């Protein structure tokens, strides 16, 4: 059984020297989640409040005169 113990010790030593693999994997995952949250936060400001659609008359004039065009 000493071969198994030596092999296990060698495998454990090799996994300890893998480098920054786990750290980079976590960093990549956190960056992707953060990017998705940032995109959601920025794009939700472009959403218009009304879901009825564009209210224009047949001649192309705006029918909702009470709404501020700059809002």
Secondary structure as GFF3:
##gff-version 3
##sequence-region A 1 71
A	DSSP	alpha_helix	2	16	.	.	.	ID=ss1
A	DSSP	alpha_helix	21	43	.	.	.	ID=ss2
A	DSSP	three_ten_helix	44	46	.	.	.	ID=ss3
###
